[in-house]
Amino acid sequence: MNISLMVLLPLLLFLIDTDIFNYRFSDVVKETYMENNFHYLNWFSKTTIIGWHKQLTTKKSIGIVVVWISILICYVYSYRLGLVISIFLSVIHVMLEFPLNMITVRSLFFNKNTRM
């Protein structure tokens, strides 16, 4: 089910004609912006708990930058293509983040050093 959603959602967005100047679409973008801000603030706390920054190598950093620049190039070439690729990677990101969420929750509730 999740794999089919990961494949179908970007394809549907590619086929649907989005009017970026539509007022309702603007509201959706504003809401998404606020959700992303919260997500990134929450993300920093998760990465600190699992020590992600200690595992980040130069090779991984270069890979992240290459993917980011590639997506920017896709947006320059075609906004729709950039959007589809971004949403596809976002959905994969969320699916892969579930185990991290479980580790975070477990460490918050079952860590003996945490005061509740």
N, CA, C and O atoms as a GROMACS GRO file, in nm:
protein
  464
    1MET      N    1   0.082  -0.119   0.000
    1MET     CA    2   0.000   0.000   0.000
    1MET      C    3   0.087   0.126   0.000
    1MET      O    4   0.067   0.217  -0.081
    2ASN      N    5   0.184   0.131   0.092
    2ASN     CA    6   0.269   0.250   0.099
    2ASN      C    7   0.351   0.270  -0.027
    2ASN      O    8   0.369   0.382  -0.074
    3ILE      N    9   0.400   0.160  -0.083
    3ILE     CA   10   0.480   0.172  -0.205
    3ILE      C   11   0.394   0.223  -0.320
    3ILE      O   12   0.439   0.305  -0.400
    4SER      N   13   0.270   0.175  -0.328
    4SER     CA   14   0.183   0.223  -0.436
    4SER      C   15   0.152   0.371  -0.419
    4SER      O   16   0.145   0.444  -0.517
    5LEU      N   17   0.134   0.416  -0.294
    5LEU     CA   18   0.110   0.559  -0.271
    5LEU      C   19   0.234   0.641  -0.308
    5LEU      O   20   0.222   0.750  -0.364
    6MET      N   21   0.352   0.588  -0.276
    6MET     CA   22   0.475   0.660  -0.308
    6MET      C   23   0.492   0.677  -0.458
    6MET      O   24   0.549   0.776  -0.504
    7VAL      N   25   0.444   0.582  -0.534
    7VAL     CA   26   0.457   0.590  -0.680
    7VAL      C   27   0.342   0.669  -0.741
    7VAL      O   28   0.364   0.749  -0.832
    8LEU      N   29   0.220   0.647  -0.693
    8LEU     CA   30   0.102   0.708  -0.755
    8LEU      C   31   0.088   0.857  -0.724
    8LEU      O   32   0.046   0.934  -0.812
    9LEU      N   33   0.122   0.901  -0.603
    9LEU     CA   34   0.104   1.042  -0.568
    9LEU      C   35   0.180   1.136  -0.661
    9LEU      O   36   0.120   1.228  -0.715
   10PRO      N   37   0.310   1.115  -0.682
   10PRO     CA   38   0.379   1.204  -0.777
   10PRO      C   39   0.325   1.195  -0.919
   10PRO      O   40   0.318   1.296  -0.989
   11LEU      N   41   0.286   1.076  -0.962
   11LEU     CA   42   0.231   1.062  -1.097
   11LEU      C   43   0.100   1.137  -1.111
   11LEU      O   44   0.076   1.202  -1.214
   12LEU      N   45   0.015   1.130  -1.009
   12LEU     CA   46  -0.112   1.204  -1.014
   12LEU      C   47  -0.086   1.354  -1.018
   12LEU      O   48  -0.153   1.427  -1.091
   13LEU      N   49   0.011   1.400  -0.939
   13LEU     CA   50   0.042   1.543  -0.939
   13LEU      C   51   0.099   1.587  -1.073
   13LEU      O   52   0.080   1.701  -1.114
   14PHE      N   53   0.168   1.498  -1.139
   14PHE     CA   54   0.222   1.531  -1.271
   14PHE      C   55   0.110   1.546  -1.373
   14PHE      O   56   0.119   1.628  -1.464
   15LEU      N   57   0.004   1.466  -1.357
   15LEU     CA   58  -0.106   1.470  -1.452
   15LEU      C   59  -0.209   1.579  -1.422
   15LEU      O   60  -0.278   1.627  -1.512
   16ILE      N   61  -0.219   1.619  -1.294
   16ILE     CA   62  -0.316   1.722  -1.256
   16ILE      C   63  -0.258   1.859  -1.289
   16ILE      O   64  -0.141   1.886  -1.260
   17ASP      N   65  -0.337   1.943  -1.350
   17ASP     CA   66  -0.292   2.078  -1.383
   17ASP      C   67  -0.312   2.167  -1.261
   17ASP      O   68  -0.425   2.199  -1.225
   18THR      N   69  -0.202   2.208  -1.197
   18THR     CA   70  -0.211   2.293  -1.079
   18THR      C   71  -0.201   2.439  -1.121
   18THR      O   72  -0.113   2.477  -1.198
   19ASP      N   73  -0.292   2.518  -1.070
   19ASP     CA   74  -0.291   2.661  -1.097
   19ASP      C   75  -0.221   2.729  -0.979
   19ASP      O   76  -0.283   2.748  -0.874
   20ILE      N   77  -0.094   2.765  -0.994
   20ILE     CA   78  -0.018   2.818  -0.882
   20ILE      C   79  -0.062   2.958  -0.841
   20ILE      O   80  -0.022   3.007  -0.736
   21PHE      N   81  -0.144   3.023  -0.924
   21PHE     CA   82  -0.192   3.156  -0.889
   21PHE      C   83  -0.330   3.152  -0.826
   21PHE      O   84  -0.387   3.256  -0.794
   22ASN      N   85  -0.384   3.034  -0.808
   22ASN     CA   86  -0.514   3.016  -0.745
   22ASN      C   87  -0.500   3.048  -0.596
   22ASN      O   88  -0.401   3.010  -0.533
   23TYR      N   89  -0.599   3.116  -0.539
   23TYR     CA   90  -0.593   3.157  -0.398
   23TYR      C   91  -0.587   3.036  -0.306
   23TYR      O   92  -0.509   3.035  -0.211
   24ARG      N   93  -0.667   2.933  -0.333
   24ARG     CA   94  -0.668   2.814  -0.247
   24ARG      C   95  -0.532   2.744  -0.250
   24ARG      O   96  -0.485   2.695  -0.148
   25PHE      N   97  -0.471   2.740  -0.366
   25PHE     CA   98  -0.338   2.678  -0.374
   25PHE      C   99  -0.240   2.757  -0.288
   25PHE      O  100  -0.152   2.699  -0.226
   26SER      N  101  -0.255   2.889  -0.285
   26SER     CA  102  -0.170   2.973  -0.202
   26SER      C  103  -0.187   2.939  -0.055
   26SER      O  104  -0.089   2.936   0.020
   27ASP      N  105  -0.310   2.914  -0.011
   27ASP     CA  106  -0.335   2.875   0.128
   27ASP      C  107  -0.268   2.742   0.160
   27ASP      O  108  -0.213   2.724   0.269
   28VAL      N  109  -0.273   2.651   0.067
   28VAL     CA  110  -0.210   2.521   0.087
   28VAL      C  111  -0.059   2.538   0.101
   28VAL      O  112   0.004   2.472   0.185
   29VAL      N  113  -0.001   2.624   0.021
   29VAL     CA  114   0.143   2.649   0.028
   29VAL      C  115   0.179   2.710   0.164
   29VAL      O  116   0.280   2.673   0.223
   30LYS      N  117   0.098   2.803   0.213
   30LYS     CA  118   0.124   2.865   0.344
   30LYS      C  119   0.118   2.761   0.455
   30LYS      O  120   0.203   2.760   0.544
   31GLU      N  121   0.019   2.674   0.450
   31GLU     CA  122   0.006   2.569   0.551
   31GLU      C  123   0.125   2.473   0.544
   31GLU      O  124   0.178   2.432   0.647
   32THR      N  125   0.164   2.438   0.424
   32THR     CA  126   0.278   2.349   0.407
   32THR      C  127   0.405   2.413   0.462
   32THR      O  128   0.488   2.346   0.523
   33TYR      N  129   0.420   2.543   0.441
   33TYR     CA  130   0.536   2.616   0.492
   33TYR      C  131   0.542   2.607   0.644
   33TYR      O  132   0.648   2.580   0.701
   34MET      N  133   0.427   2.628   0.711
   34MET     CA  134   0.423   2.622   0.857
   34MET      C  135   0.454   2.480   0.906
   34MET      O  136   0.527   2.462   1.004
   35GLU      N  137   0.398   2.381   0.840
   35GLU     CA  138   0.424   2.242   0.880
   35GLU      C  139   0.571   2.207   0.862
   35GLU      O  140   0.629   2.138   0.946
   36ASN      N  141   0.632   2.254   0.755
   36ASN     CA  142   0.774   2.227   0.734
   36ASN      C  143   0.860   2.293   0.839
   36ASN      O  144   0.958   2.234   0.884
   37ASN      N  145   0.825   2.415   0.880
   37ASN     CA  146   0.902   2.481   0.985
   37ASN      C  147   0.898   2.400   1.113
   37ASN      O  148   1.002   2.380   1.177
   38PHE      N  149   0.779   2.354   1.152
   38PHE     CA  150   0.768   2.271   1.272
   38PHE      C  151   0.846   2.142   1.255
   38PHE      O  152   0.916   2.097   1.346
   39HIS      N  153   0.835   2.083   1.138
   39HIS     CA  154   0.904   1.956   1.111
   39HIS      C  155   1.054   1.972   1.128
   39HIS      O  156   1.118   1.888   1.191
   40TYR      N  157   1.112   2.078   1.074
   40TYR     CA  158   1.256   2.095   1.083
   40TYR      C  159   1.301   2.126   1.225
   40TYR      O  160   1.408   2.080   1.266
   41LEU      N  161   1.223   2.202   1.300
   41LEU     CA  162   1.258   2.225   1.440
   41LEU      C  163   1.255   2.093   1.518
   41LEU      O  164   1.343   2.067   1.599
   42ASN      N  165   1.154   2.011   1.492
   42ASN     CA  166   1.143   1.881   1.555
   42ASN      C  167   1.256   1.789   1.510
   42ASN      O  168   1.308   1.709   1.587
   43TRP      N  169   1.294   1.802   1.384
   43TRP     CA  170   1.399   1.718   1.327
   43TRP      C  171   1.532   1.738   1.398
   43TRP      O  172   1.606   1.642   1.421
   44PHE      N  173   1.564   1.863   1.435
   44PHE     CA  174   1.690   1.890   1.504
   44PHE      C  175   1.696   1.816   1.636
   44PHE      O  176   1.802   1.765   1.674
   45SER      N  177   1.584   1.809   1.709
   45SER     CA  178   1.585   1.736   1.836
   45SER      C  179   1.604   1.587   1.813
   45SER      O  180   1.674   1.521   1.890
   46LYS      N  181   1.543   1.533   1.708
   46LYS     CA  182   1.559   1.389   1.679
   46LYS      C  183   1.703   1.356   1.642
   46LYS      O  184   1.758   1.257   1.690
   47THR      N  185   1.763   1.437   1.558
   47THR     CA  186   1.899   1.406   1.514
   47THR      C  187   1.998   1.417   1.630
   47THR      O  188   2.099   1.347   1.631
   48THR      N  189   1.970   1.504   1.725
   48THR     CA  190   2.056   1.515   1.842
   48THR      C  191   2.047   1.389   1.926
   48THR      O  192   2.148   1.340   1.977
   49ILE      N  193   1.926   1.336   1.942
   49ILE     CA  194   1.906   1.216   2.023
   49ILE      C  195   1.979   1.097   1.964
   49ILE      O  196   2.042   1.022   2.037
   50ILE      N  197   1.971   1.078   1.833
   50ILE     CA  198   2.033   0.960   1.772
   50ILE      C  199   2.177   0.984   1.729
   50ILE      O  200   2.245   0.891   1.685
   51GLY      N  201   2.226   1.107   1.740
   51GLY     CA  202   2.364   1.138   1.705
   51GLY      C  203   2.392   1.134   1.556
   51GLY      O  204   2.500   1.093   1.513
   52TRP      N  205   2.295   1.177   1.476
   52TRP     CA  206   2.309   1.172   1.330
   52TRP      C  207   2.427   1.256   1.283
   52TRP      O  208   2.498   1.217   1.190
   53HIS      N  209   2.448   1.371   1.346
   53HIS     CA  210   2.556   1.460   1.303
   53HIS      C  211   2.694   1.395   1.322
   53HIS      O  212   2.790   1.432   1.254
   54LYS      N  213   2.705   1.299   1.413
   54LYS     CA  214   2.832   1.230   1.433
   54LYS      C  215   2.859   1.129   1.322
   54LYS      O  216   2.975   1.093   1.298
   55GLN      N  217   2.754   1.084   1.254
   55GLN     CA  218   2.768   0.984   1.147
   55GLN      C  219   2.779   1.047   1.009
   55GLN      O  220   2.800   0.976   0.910
   56LEU      N  221   2.765   1.178   1.000
   56LEU     CA  222   2.767   1.246   0.870
   56LEU      C  223   2.911   1.262   0.822
   56LEU      O  224   2.993   1.328   0.886
   57THR      N  225   2.941   1.199   0.709
   57THR     CA  226   3.075   1.207   0.652
   57THR      C  227   3.077   1.308   0.538
   57THR      O  228   2.972   1.357   0.495
   58THR      N  229   3.195   1.339   0.490
   58THR     CA  230   3.208   1.430   0.377
   58THR      C  231   3.141   1.373   0.253
   58THR      O  232   3.077   1.445   0.177
   59LYS      N  233   3.155   1.242   0.232
   59LYS     CA  234   3.094   1.177   0.116
   59LYS      C  235   2.941   1.188   0.122
   59LYS      O  236   2.878   1.218   0.020
   60LYS      N  237   2.882   1.166   0.239
   60LYS     CA  238   2.737   1.178   0.254
   60LYS      C  239   2.692   1.323   0.233
   60LYS      O  240   2.589   1.349   0.172
   61SER      N  241   2.771   1.417   0.286
   61SER     CA  242   2.738   1.559   0.269
   61SER      C  243   2.738   1.598   0.122
   61SER      O  244   2.650   1.671   0.077
   62ILE      N  245   2.836   1.551   0.049
   62ILE     CA  246   2.843   1.581  -0.095
   62ILE      C  247   2.723   1.520  -0.166
   62ILE      O  248   2.665   1.583  -0.255
   63GLY      N  249   2.684   1.398  -0.128
   63GLY     CA  250   2.566   1.334  -0.187
   63GLY      C  251   2.440   1.414  -0.164
   63GLY      O  252   2.358   1.428  -0.254
   64ILE      N  253   2.423   1.467  -0.043
   64ILE     CA  254   2.306   1.548  -0.010
   64ILE      C  255   2.304   1.674  -0.096
   64ILE      O  256   2.199   1.711  -0.150
   65VAL      N  257   2.418   1.740  -0.108
   65VAL     CA  258   2.426   1.863  -0.188
   65VAL      C  259   2.399   1.834  -0.336
   65VAL      O  260   2.333   1.912  -0.403
   66VAL      N  261   2.449   1.722  -0.386
   66VAL     CA  262   2.426   1.685  -0.527
   66VAL      C  263   2.277   1.662  -0.552
   66VAL      O  264   2.224   1.708  -0.653
   67VAL      N  265   2.210   1.591  -0.462
   67VAL     CA  266   2.066   1.568  -0.478
   67VAL      C  267   1.992   1.700  -0.475
   67VAL      O  268   1.902   1.723  -0.557
   68TRP      N  269   2.028   1.789  -0.383
   68TRP     CA  270   1.961   1.918  -0.370
   68TRP      C  271   1.978   2.002  -0.497
   68TRP      O  272   1.882   2.060  -0.547
   69ILE      N  273   2.100   2.008  -0.548
   69ILE     CA  274   2.125   2.085  -0.671
   69ILE      C  275   2.053   2.022  -0.789
   69ILE      O  276   2.002   2.094  -0.876
   70SER      N  277   2.048   1.890  -0.794
   70SER     CA  278   1.975   1.822  -0.903
   70SER      C  279   1.827   1.858  -0.902
   70SER      O  280   1.768   1.880  -1.008
   71ILE      N  281   1.768   1.866  -0.784
   71ILE     CA  282   1.627   1.904  -0.775
   71ILE      C  283   1.609   2.049  -0.820
   71ILE      O  284   1.512   2.081  -0.890
   72LEU      N  285   1.700   2.137  -0.782
   72LEU     CA  286   1.692   2.276  -0.828
   72LEU      C  287   1.700   2.284  -0.980
   72LEU      O  288   1.628   2.363  -1.042
   73ILE      N  289   1.786   2.205  -1.040
   73ILE     CA  290   1.797   2.203  -1.186
   73ILE      C  291   1.667   2.154  -1.248
   73ILE      O  292   1.623   2.206  -1.351
   74CYS      N  293   1.605   2.053  -1.187
   74CYS     CA  294   1.476   2.004  -1.237
   74CYS      C  295   1.370   2.114  -1.231
   74CYS      O  296   1.290   2.127  -1.324
   75TYR      N  297   1.369   2.193  -1.123
   75TYR     CA  298   1.274   2.305  -1.114
   75TYR      C  299   1.299   2.408  -1.223
   75TYR      O  300   1.205   2.462  -1.281
   76VAL      N  301   1.425   2.436  -1.251
   76VAL     CA  302   1.457   2.533  -1.357
   76VAL      C  303   1.412   2.480  -1.492
   76VAL      O  304   1.358   2.555  -1.574
   77TYR      N  305   1.433   2.352  -1.516
   77TYR     CA  306   1.393   2.291  -1.643
   77TYR      C  307   1.241   2.288  -1.657
   77TYR      O  308   1.186   2.328  -1.760
   78SER      N  309   1.173   2.240  -1.554
   78SER     CA  310   1.028   2.230  -1.556
   78SER      C  311   0.978   2.232  -1.413
   78SER      O  312   1.014   2.147  -1.332
   79TYR      N  313   0.895   2.331  -1.381
   79TYR     CA  314   0.842   2.341  -1.246
   79TYR      C  315   0.768   2.213  -1.207
   79TYR      O  316   0.783   2.164  -1.095
   80ARG      N  317   0.690   2.161  -1.298
   80ARG     CA  318   0.612   2.039  -1.270
   80ARG      C  319   0.705   1.921  -1.241
   80ARG      O  320   0.679   1.845  -1.148
   81LEU      N  321   0.810   1.905  -1.318
   81LEU     CA  322   0.905   1.796  -1.295
   81LEU      C  323   0.972   1.811  -1.159
   81LEU      O  324   0.984   1.713  -1.084
   82GLY      N  325   1.015   1.932  -1.126
   82GLY     CA  326   1.076   1.956  -0.995
   82GLY      C  327   0.980   1.927  -0.881
   82GLY      O  328   1.019   1.870  -0.779
   83LEU      N  329   0.854   1.965  -0.899
   83LEU     CA  330   0.753   1.941  -0.796
   83LEU      C  331   0.728   1.792  -0.777
   83LEU      O  332   0.720   1.744  -0.664
   84VAL      N  333   0.716   1.719  -0.886
   84VAL     CA  334   0.692   1.574  -0.878
   84VAL      C  335   0.809   1.504  -0.809
   84VAL      O  336   0.788   1.419  -0.722
   85ILE      N  337   0.931   1.539  -0.847
   85ILE     CA  338   1.048   1.475  -0.785
   85ILE      C  339   1.058   1.513  -0.638
   85ILE      O  340   1.090   1.428  -0.555
   86SER      N  341   1.030   1.639  -0.605
   86SER     CA  342   1.035   1.682  -0.465
   86SER      C  343   0.933   1.609  -0.380
   86SER      O  344   0.963   1.565  -0.269
   87ILE      N  345   0.812   1.595  -0.431
   87ILE     CA  346   0.708   1.526  -0.355
   87ILE      C  347   0.742   1.378  -0.341
   87ILE      O  348   0.721   1.320  -0.234
   88PHE      N  349   0.793   1.318  -0.446
   88PHE     CA  350   0.833   1.177  -0.438
   88PHE      C  351   0.940   1.158  -0.330
   88PHE      O  352   0.929   1.067  -0.248
   89LEU      N  353   1.042   1.243  -0.329
   89LEU     CA  354   1.147   1.232  -0.228
   89LEU      C  355   1.094   1.264  -0.088
   89LEU      O  356   1.139   1.205   0.010
   90SER      N  357   0.998   1.356  -0.079
   90SER     CA  358   0.938   1.388   0.050
   90SER      C  359   0.861   1.270   0.108
   90SER      O  360   0.870   1.242   0.227
   91VAL      N  361   0.786   1.201   0.023
   91VAL     CA  362   0.710   1.084   0.069
   91VAL      C  363   0.806   0.974   0.114
   91VAL      O  364   0.784   0.911   0.218
   92ILE      N  365   0.912   0.951   0.038
   92ILE     CA  366   1.011   0.852   0.079
   92ILE      C  367   1.074   0.893   0.212
   92ILE      O  368   1.095   0.808   0.299
   93HIS      N  369   1.104   1.020   0.227
   93HIS     CA  370   1.162   1.073   0.351
   93HIS      C  371   1.072   1.042   0.470
   93HIS      O  372   1.119   0.996   0.574
   94VAL      N  373   0.943   1.067   0.455
   94VAL     CA  374   0.848   1.043   0.564
   94VAL      C  375   0.842   0.894   0.597
   94VAL      O  376   0.842   0.857   0.714
   95MET      N  377   0.837   0.810   0.496
   95MET     CA  378   0.831   0.665   0.520
   95MET      C  379   0.956   0.615   0.592
   95MET      O  380   0.948   0.531   0.681
   96LEU      N  381   1.071   0.667   0.553
   96LEU     CA  382   1.195   0.624   0.617
   96LEU      C  383   1.214   0.685   0.755
   96LEU      O  384   1.298   0.638   0.832
   97GLU      N  385   1.138   0.788   0.787
   97GLU     CA  386   1.152   0.855   0.916
   97GLU      C  387   1.074   0.785   1.028
   97GLU      O  388   1.100   0.812   1.145
   98PHE      N  389   0.981   0.698   0.994
   98PHE     CA  390   0.902   0.630   1.098
   98PHE      C  391   0.989   0.557   1.200
   98PHE      O  392   0.963   0.570   1.320
   99PRO      N  393   1.091   0.481   1.159
   99PRO     CA  394   1.175   0.417   1.261
   99PRO      C  395   1.246   0.518   1.351
   99PRO      O  396   1.262   0.494   1.471
  100LEU      N  397   1.287   0.631   1.295
  100LEU     CA  398   1.349   0.736   1.374
  100LEU      C  399   1.252   0.792   1.477
  100LEU      O  400   1.290   0.819   1.591
  101ASN      N  401   1.126   0.808   1.438
  101ASN     CA  402   1.025   0.855   1.533
  101ASN      C  403   1.009   0.757   1.648
  101ASN      O  404   0.996   0.799   1.764
  102MET      N  405   1.011   0.628   1.619
  102MET     CA  406   0.997   0.528   1.724
  102MET      C  407   1.116   0.532   1.820
  102MET      O  408   1.098   0.518   1.941
  103ILE      N  409   1.235   0.549   1.768
  103ILE     CA  410   1.354   0.560   1.853
  103ILE      C  411   1.344   0.682   1.942
  103ILE      O  412   1.378   0.676   2.061
  104THR      N  413   1.297   0.794   1.886
  104THR     CA  414   1.283   0.916   1.963
  104THR      C  415   1.182   0.900   2.075
  104THR      O  416   1.209   0.936   2.190
  105VAL      N  417   1.065   0.845   2.045
  105VAL     CA  418   0.961   0.826   2.147
  105VAL      C  419   1.012   0.731   2.255
  105VAL      O  420   0.993   0.758   2.374
  106ARG      N  421   1.074   0.622   2.215
  106ARG     CA  422   1.126   0.526   2.312
  106ARG      C  423   1.229   0.593   2.404
  106ARG      O  424   1.229   0.569   2.524
  107SER      N  425   1.317   0.676   2.347
  107SER     CA  426   1.420   0.740   2.429
  107SER      C  427   1.360   0.844   2.523
  107SER      O  428   1.413   0.868   2.631
  108LEU      N  429   1.250   0.907   2.482
  108LEU     CA  430   1.187   1.007   2.568
  108LEU      C  431   1.117   0.943   2.687
  108LEU      O  432   1.123   0.996   2.798
  109PHE      N  433   1.051   0.830   2.665
  109PHE     CA  434   0.972   0.770   2.771
  109PHE      C  435   1.046   0.664   2.852
  109PHE      O  436   1.010   0.637   2.966
  110PHE      N  437   1.148   0.604   2.795
  110PHE     CA  438   1.213   0.493   2.863
  110PHE      C  439   1.359   0.518   2.897
  110PHE      O  440   1.427   0.427   2.944
  111ASN      N  441   1.408   0.637   2.875
  111ASN     CA  442   1.544   0.671   2.912
  111ASN      C  443   1.548   0.700   3.061
  111ASN      O  444   1.470   0.781   3.111
  112LYS      N  445   1.637   0.635   3.133
  112LYS     CA  446   1.643   0.650   3.278
  112LYS      C  447   1.694   0.787   3.320
  112LYS      O  448   1.670   0.830   3.433
  113ASN      N  449   1.764   0.856   3.231
  113ASN     CA  450   1.817   0.988   3.264
  113ASN      C  451   1.716   1.100   3.242
  113ASN      O  452   1.740   1.214   3.282
  114THR      N  453   1.602   1.069   3.179
  114THR     CA  454   1.501   1.170   3.150
  114THR      C  455   1.409   1.187   3.269
  114THR      O  456   1.363   1.089   3.327
  115ARG      N  457   1.384   1.311   3.306
  115ARG     CA  458   1.290   1.339   3.415
  115ARG      C  459   1.155   1.373   3.358
  115ARG      O  460   1.145   1.455   3.266
  116MET      N  461   1.051   1.313   3.410
  116MET     CA  462   0.915   1.341   3.364
  116MET      C  463   0.838   1.406   3.475
  116MET      O  464   0.720   1.438   3.458
   0.00000   0.00000   0.00000
